[in-house]
Amino acid sequence: MSYQTVFIVDDDIKITKLLKSYFDKEGFITYLAHDGASAVQSIKDKNPDIVILDLMLPGMDGWEICRKLRRESDVPIIMLTARDEETDRVIGLEMGADDYVTKPFSPREVVARTKAILRRTQKTAAKSDPIRVGELLIDAERHLVKKGNNELDLTPTEFKILELLATNAGRVLTRLQIVERVQGYSFEGYERTVDAHMKNLRRKIEDNPKEPRHIVTIYGVGYRFVVGGDGE
């Protein structure tokens, strides 16, 4: 039997023990770290299926850990923050986090979001037919995106959003539709952070992110993927 693994990084020992008890009950193998310096190497060594990462850590904060992990890995990351500020959430998402949870939180919610992310990443991996849209190749089975001959480095959430947009090329998708299709759930305020993921995608797939040709904003509505025309 194979077990899914989760790595929790938080300097609050009570929180890590509480989350571990819930994940253990759900059959996860759970690893813990309580400071940023030890977490980075431990995550590399354990190679978990998903990381739950507190922003406010001693020594090395969650933003820096996320930045270091994203240089070498596309492991899904859920950020924990005690600050209910949209700026913090957007910065985390722009650095490559897949989701965020604001403290205080329900442990059941954290487990549910973890399962939702793992379900969609596994579903993506189970697909076999590559998607070709213009100069882009999206290979779900290999979790690979290429633009021409260049392989692009996308996070799991960015990959899923691009796959969704590409399979609905020409169709306008609202932010709420994108959240529900990609995350598997929605909650108040998250739609606005879709823009952070779009900013990342434009930086990676567009020749000029400030004048996008593929990911086009439909103001007041959402986004549309254009196969080869002019953007905004």
C-alpha positions in Angstrom: 0.0 0.0 0.0 1.3 3.5 -0.9 0.7 6.4 1.5 0.5 10.0 0.7 3.0 12.2 2.6 2.5 15.7 3.9 5.3 17.9 5.4 4.1 20.6 7.9 6.4 23.5 8.7 5.2 25.7 11.6 7.0 27.0 14.7 3.9 26.6 16.8 4.3 23.0 18.1 0.6 22.9 19.2 -0.5 23.6 15.6 1.8 21.0 14.1 0.7 18.3 16.6 -3.0 19.1 16.0 -2.6 19.0 12.2 -0.5 15.8 12.4 -3.3 14.1 14.4 -5.9 14.9 11.8 -3.6 13.9 8.9 -2.7 10.7 10.7 -6.3 9.8 11.1 -6.7 10.2 7.3 -3.9 7.8 6.6 -1.2 10.3 5.7 2.5 9.9 6.6 3.2 13.3 8.3 6.6 15.0 8.7 7.2 18.1 10.9 9.6 20.9 11.1 9.5 24.0 13.3 12.0 26.3 11.7 12.8 27.4 8.2 16.5 26.5 8.1 16.0 22.8 8.8 12.8 22.6 6.8 14.3 23.2 3.3 16.8 20.3 3.4 14.3 18.0 5.2 11.7 18.6 2.5 14.2 17.7 -0.2 15.2 14.5 1.7 11.6 13.4 2.4 10.2 14.4 -1.0 6.6 14.7 0.3 3.5 14.8 -1.9 2.5 18.3 -0.4 3.9 20.9 1.9 2.0 23.0 4.4 4.0 26.0 5.2 3.6 28.8 7.8 4.7 32.2 6.6 6.0 33.6 9.9 8.9 31.4 10.9 12.1 32.1 12.8 15.3 32.4 10.9 13.9 31.8 7.4 10.3 32.8 6.7 7.8 31.0 4.5 8.3 33.2 1.5 12.0 32.4 1.4 11.3 28.7 1.8 8.8 28.8 -1.0 11.2 30.6 -3.2 13.9 28.0 -2.5 11.6 25.1 -3.1 10.3 26.5 -6.4 13.8 26.7 -7.8 14.0 22.9 -7.7 10.6 21.4 -7.2 6.9 21.7 -8.2 5.6 20.1 -5.0 2.2 21.6 -4.1 2.4 24.2 -1.3 -0.3 25.4 1.0 0.6 28.5 2.9 -0.5 29.3 6.5 -0.8 32.9 7.5 -2.0 34.6 10.7 -2.3 37.9 8.7 -5.6 38.3 6.9 -4.1 40.6 4.3 -4.7 40.1 0.6 -1.2 41.4 -0.1 0.4 38.5 1.8 -1.7 36.0 0.1 -1.0 37.3 -3.4 2.7 37.5 -2.7 2.7 33.8 -1.6 0.7 32.8 -4.8 3.0 34.8 -7.0 6.0 33.0 -5.5 4.4 29.7 -6.5 2.2 28.6 -3.6 -0.9 26.6 -4.7 -3.3 27.7 -1.9 -3.4 29.5 1.4 -5.2 29.2 4.7 -5.7 32.0 7.2 -5.3 31.4 10.9 -7.2 30.6 12.9 -8.4 27.7 10.8 -10.2 24.4 11.0 -7.9 21.4 10.8 -10.6 19.6 8.8 -10.5 22.4 6.3 -6.7 22.1 5.9 -7.0 18.4 5.3 -9.9 18.9 2.9 -7.9 21.4 0.8 -4.9 19.1 0.9 -6.9 16.2 -0.5 -8.5 18.5 -3.1 -5.0 19.6 -4.4 -3.7 16.0 -4.4 -6.8 14.7 -6.2 -6.4 17.2 -9.0 -2.7 16.7 -9.4 -3.2 12.9 -9.5 -6.1 13.4 -12.0 -3.8 15.4 -14.2 -1.1 12.8 -14.0 -3.6 10.1 -15.1 -4.4 11.8 -18.4 -2.6 10.7 -21.5 -3.4 12.8 -24.5 -1.2 15.9 -24.9 -2.9 19.2 -25.7 -1.5 21.3 -28.6 -2.6 24.9 -28.7 -0.6 27.1 -31.1 3.1 26.9 -30.1 2.3 25.3 -26.7 2.4 21.6 -25.9 0.7 20.6 -22.7 1.4 17.0 -21.7 -0.6 16.1 -18.6 0.8 12.6 -18.3 4.4 13.9 -18.0 3.3 17.2 -16.3 5.2 19.0 -19.0 4.6 22.2 -20.8 6.7 23.3 -23.8 6.7 26.5 -25.8 8.3 25.7 -29.0 11.5 23.8 -28.0 11.6 25.3 -24.5 10.3 23.5 -21.5 8.4 25.7 -19.0 8.6 25.4 -15.2 5.0 25.6 -13.9 3.6 24.9 -10.4 0.8 22.4 -10.2 -1.8 25.1 -9.9 -0.4 27.1 -12.8 -0.3 23.9 -14.9 -3.9 23.1 -14.1 -5.1 26.7 -14.9 -3.2 26.6 -18.2 -4.7 23.2 -19.1 -8.2 24.5 -18.3 -7.7 27.6 -20.4 -6.2 25.7 -23.3 -9.0 23.1 -23.4 -11.5 26.0 -23.4 -9.6 28.2 -25.9 -11.8 31.0 -27.2 -14.2 30.7 -24.3 -14.4 33.3 -21.5 -14.0 31.8 -18.0 -14.9 33.8 -14.9 -12.5 33.8 -11.9 -15.0 31.8 -9.9 -15.3 29.2 -12.6 -11.5 28.9 -12.7 -11.3 28.5 -8.9 -14.0 25.9 -8.8 -12.6 23.9 -11.7 -9.0 24.1 -10.6 -9.2 24.0 -6.8 -12.3 21.9 -6.5 -14.0 24.4 -4.1 -14.4 28.2 -3.7 -14.5 30.6 -0.9 -15.0 34.4 -0.5 -12.1 36.5 -1.7 -10.1 33.8 -3.5 -11.3 34.8 -7.0 -9.1 37.9 -6.8 -6.0 35.9 -6.2 -6.6 34.1 -9.5 -5.0 37.2 -11.0 -1.7 36.4 -9.2 -1.6 33.0 -10.9 -2.4 34.6 -14.3 0.5 37.0 -13.8 2.8 34.1 -13.2 1.5 32.2 -16.3 1.9 35.3 -18.5 5.4 35.8 -17.3 6.2 32.2 -18.3 4.3 31.7 -21.6 4.0 35.1 -23.2 6.7 36.8 -25.3 5.7 40.1 -23.6 3.7 39.6 -20.4 2.7 43.3 -20.4 1.1 42.8 -23.8 -0.3 39.2 -23.6 -1.3 37.4 -26.8 -2.7 34.2 -25.3 -4.1 34.9 -21.8 -6.4 37.8 -22.4 -8.3 39.6 -19.6 -12.0 40.3 -20.3 -12.5 43.2 -17.9 -15.3 42.7 -15.5 -15.7 39.0 -16.5 -12.6 36.9 -16.4 -10.1 35.4 -18.8 -10.0 33.9 -22.3 -7.2 31.9 -23.9 -6.5 33.0 -27.5 -4.7 30.6 -29.8 -2.7 33.1 -31.8 -4.2 36.5 -31.9 -3.7 39.8 -30.2 -4.2 40.2 -26.5 -5.0 43.2 -24.4 
